[in-house]
Structure formats: structure tokens, C-alpha cells
Amino acid sequence: MKVLFHGSVRDHTSGEASFDPGEALDVRRLIEMLGERFGGPFREFLTGDQNCFFLVNGSGTMMTGGYDTPLKNSDTVEILPFVDGG
């Protein structure tokens, strides 16, 4: 699985543009893993109101189960900020 960080989300990952968590069962578990990797404040940023949204293979998770969206090892997950300056 490949996780890509876009825009201001990278500010919370020390500039890392991607991450390979190995295996995550769903988006909720992925968020836990990212919190372990980048710290609790990053996890809170990811789950805060109107901070980020998630795409799995190009589809928004709001339509596929939210944090319960299942993930496979072959998936690409993109994390984007809701609003990013130009």
C-alpha cells in the first residue's frame, strides 16, 4: 500500500511525501499507524473537523464507508487538505 500526502498535510510529516504502512485493515487503522509514525498531533489533525479527506484509488472515502473503508495492500491512499493556499 502506498500513502501519499498532498499540500499542507506534508507540514505534519516533516516533508515526507509518501509512506508505506505495509498493511492496514481499514482507514481507521491506517490513521492509528500514521499517528504512531508521525505523532498524536498528526492523528488529531487527520481526524479533525474539515482538516483532511481521504481518497482510496481515486474514490473519496465519504462514499465508501468513511474510516471503516477497507484497504488492500495494492491500494493507493491519498490524504489531501480540505483547503490549501495557493
C-alpha positions as CSV (number, residue, x, y, z in Angstrom):
1,M,0.0,0.0,0.0
2,K,1.1,3.5,-0.7
3,V,0.0,6.6,1.2
4,L,0.6,9.9,-0.5
5,F,0.5,13.2,1.4
6,H,-0.6,16.3,-0.5
7,G,-0.3,20.1,0.2
8,S,-0.2,21.2,3.7
9,V,-0.6,17.7,5.1
10,R,3.1,17.4,4.4
11,D,3.7,20.1,7.1
12,H,2.8,17.4,9.6
13,T,5.1,14.7,8.2
14,S,8.4,16.5,8.3
15,G,8.1,17.0,4.5
16,E,7.7,13.3,3.7
17,A,5.6,12.9,0.6
18,S,4.7,9.3,1.0
19,F,4.6,6.4,3.4
20,D,4.3,2.6,3.1
21,P,2.5,1.3,6.2
22,G,2.8,-2.3,4.9
23,E,-0.7,-3.5,5.8
24,A,-3.7,-1.7,7.2
25,L,-7.2,-3.2,7.5
26,D,-9.1,0.0,7.1
27,V,-8.7,3.8,7.0
28,R,-9.2,3.9,10.8
29,R,-6.3,1.6,11.4
30,L,-4.2,3.5,8.8
31,I,-4.8,6.7,10.8
32,E,-3.6,4.9,14.0
33,M,-0.5,3.8,12.2
34,L,0.2,7.3,10.9
35,G,-0.3,8.6,14.4
36,E,2.3,6.1,15.7
37,R,4.7,7.1,12.9
38,F,4.3,10.9,13.0
39,G,2.8,11.5,16.4
40,G,-0.5,12.0,18.1
41,P,-1.0,15.6,16.9
42,F,-0.8,14.4,13.3
43,R,-3.5,11.8,14.1
44,E,-5.7,14.5,15.6
45,F,-5.1,16.7,12.5
46,L,-6.2,13.9,10.2
47,T,-9.4,13.3,12.1
48,G,-10.2,17.0,13.0
49,D,-13.3,18.6,11.5
50,Q,-12.7,19.8,8.0
51,N,-8.9,19.2,8.0
52,C,-8.4,16.4,5.6
53,F,-10.1,14.0,3.3
54,F,-9.0,10.6,2.0
55,L,-9.1,9.1,-1.4
56,V,-8.6,5.3,-1.9
57,N,-7.7,4.5,-5.5
58,G,-9.2,7.9,-6.5
59,S,-12.5,7.5,-4.7
60,G,-13.4,9.6,-1.7
61,T,-13.9,7.6,1.5
62,M,-17.0,9.6,2.3
63,M,-18.8,7.4,-0.2
64,T,-17.2,4.1,0.6
65,G,-17.5,3.8,4.4
66,G,-15.5,6.7,5.9
67,Y,-13.0,5.5,8.4
68,D,-14.3,1.9,8.0
69,T,-13.4,1.8,4.3
70,P,-11.4,-1.4,3.8
71,L,-7.9,-1.3,2.4
72,K,-5.9,-3.8,0.4
73,N,-2.1,-3.9,0.0
74,S,-2.4,-2.9,-3.6
75,D,-4.3,0.4,-2.7
76,T,-3.1,3.9,-3.1
77,V,-4.4,6.2,-0.4
78,E,-4.1,10.0,-0.9
79,I,-4.6,12.4,2.0
80,L,-5.5,15.9,1.0
81,P,-6.2,19.0,3.0
82,F,-9.8,20.4,2.6
83,V,-8.4,23.9,1.9
84,D,-4.9,24.7,0.8
85,G,-3.4,28.1,0.0
86,G,-2.2,28.9,-3.5
